[in-house]
Amino acid sequence: MSTFNGIVSEFPDIRIDFFRKNPNAPPPLACFLSHVHSDHLAGLESLKSPLINYAKGILEARKQTFKHLDKILKPLPLEAPTSIELRPGQQIQVTLFDANHCPGAVMFLVEGDRKAILYTGDIRSEPWFVNAIARNPSLVEYTSGFKTLDKIYLDTSFTDDVPFQTKADGIAELLRKISAYPDDTIFHLQAWTYGYEDVWIALSKALRSKPDTC
């Protein structure tokens, strides 16, 4: 559950993943949405300005819920540094990276005025994912030590030393267990939020059956 208040101290004119009014902070000049899980959407439904920057496709699953925000929604491309003007003479550069979380989930690299931060949102830091970050040409100046980030706003939901399976290992184990049942078995799987899409794809292929969702 996210407890972030949306304020980025290095860039106080922007908000990320929290959109309610804050009496102790000036109104934002730009907003950013990392993904559509409900704990990152606080205040979004009633926001009237400024522009909300997000990854293309991130709101597809909730298109009807946020249809009234069409005029202030601005999709940004992945891994393409994009300049955003906050006010005349003041710009920031924002680059989006896949967060390996749920469809459309992204991290934000924000740069400007000789400062830089990485906001991870919710991430799943599997070994291949961390290695991909280290090699990404848009991040290599930081991962190589050529430049230093002023701060990383990090997802710390699971910081204890608890072993987690990779997505691939978890799906493989699920398929092995399901294959032990008779062919006419009907499975009911509880998936209460977005992020299980890889499971449905793998199950559909293995069982040669289209999952029913409700």
MOKA-V985870 format. One record per helix or strand. SS is the DSSP state (H for helix, E for strand). FROM is the first residue (numbers start at 1). TO is the last residue. If there is no record, write none. Layout:
BEGIN
ss=SS from=FROM to=TO
ss=SS from=FROM to=TO
END
This chain:
BEGIN
ss=E from=7 to=7
ss=H from=9 to=11
ss=E from=14 to=16
ss=E from=30 to=33
ss=H from=38 to=40
ss=H from=44 to=46
ss=E from=52 to=55
ss=H from=60 to=62
ss=H from=67 to=72
ss=E from=73 to=76
ss=E from=78 to=78
ss=E from=82 to=87
ss=E from=90 to=98
ss=E from=106 to=112
ss=E from=115 to=119
ss=H from=127 to=135
ss=H from=140 to=143
ss=E from=151 to=153
ss=H from=167 to=178
ss=H from=197 to=207
END
